[in-house]
Amino acid sequence: MYRTAKATLIGEAIVRFSKTGDFELTVSKGPGITLLSLRQDAAFGEFNASFTNQHWSGPTAQAPQQLRGWLGLRDQLLRAPNQKTLRYVSGSERFQFRF
């Protein structure tokens, strides 16, 4: 679940990590309906949100402010790889994962 004061997004999440720390997050609403995809390594990220038609790629240090919460997920998930629940707050954004 992703929540701000103006929007809530609930979907199924697939989270993948490589041995080198590459991260991939896909949020979908049923088979074949991808709402959001995020790919990221330590220095570069790619974000695509079909539900808002928002697309960005580039160095994570130069990411737009509105994507900083999403790009912070990689570090949060790396810190807690075996957690059943992860809650993360970034500014006015709230993320919650249940695995």
C-alpha positions, 0 to 999 in steps of 0.5 A, spaced: 500 500 500 502 507 498 498 512 501 499 520 501 493 525 503 491 525 496 491 518 493 492 511 495 494 505 491 493 498 493 496 492 489 500 486 489 507 487 489 513 483 486 520 485 489 526 482 486 534 483 488 540 481 485 546 479 488 549 485 487 544 489 490 540 491 483 532 492 485 526 491 482 519 493 484 513 491 480 506 493 483 500 490 479 492 489 480 491 482 477 494 479 472 497 483 466 495 490 469 502 493 471 500 499 475 508 501 477 515 499 475 521 501 479 528 498 477 534 501 481 541 500 483 546 504 487 546 510 483 541 509 477 533 508 477 528 508 472 520 509 474 514 508 470 507 509 473 502 507 468 496 509 472 499 516 473 503 516 466 509 518 470 516 516 467 523 518 469 530 515 469 537 517 471 541 518 477 538 517 483 541 523 486 538 527 481 531 524 482 525 529 482 522 530 489 516 526 488 520 520 487 524 520 493 520 516 497 519 511 491 527 511 490 528 510 498 524 503 498 530 499 495 534 501 502 529 500 506 527 493 503 535 491 503 535 493 511 530 488 512 530 482 507 526 477 512 521 482 515 513 479 514 511 487 514 515 493 512 512 500 514 516 506 511 514 513 511 518 519 507 515 526 508 507 525 507 508 518 503 506 512 507 508 505 504 506 498 507 508 491 504 506 485 507 510 479 505 
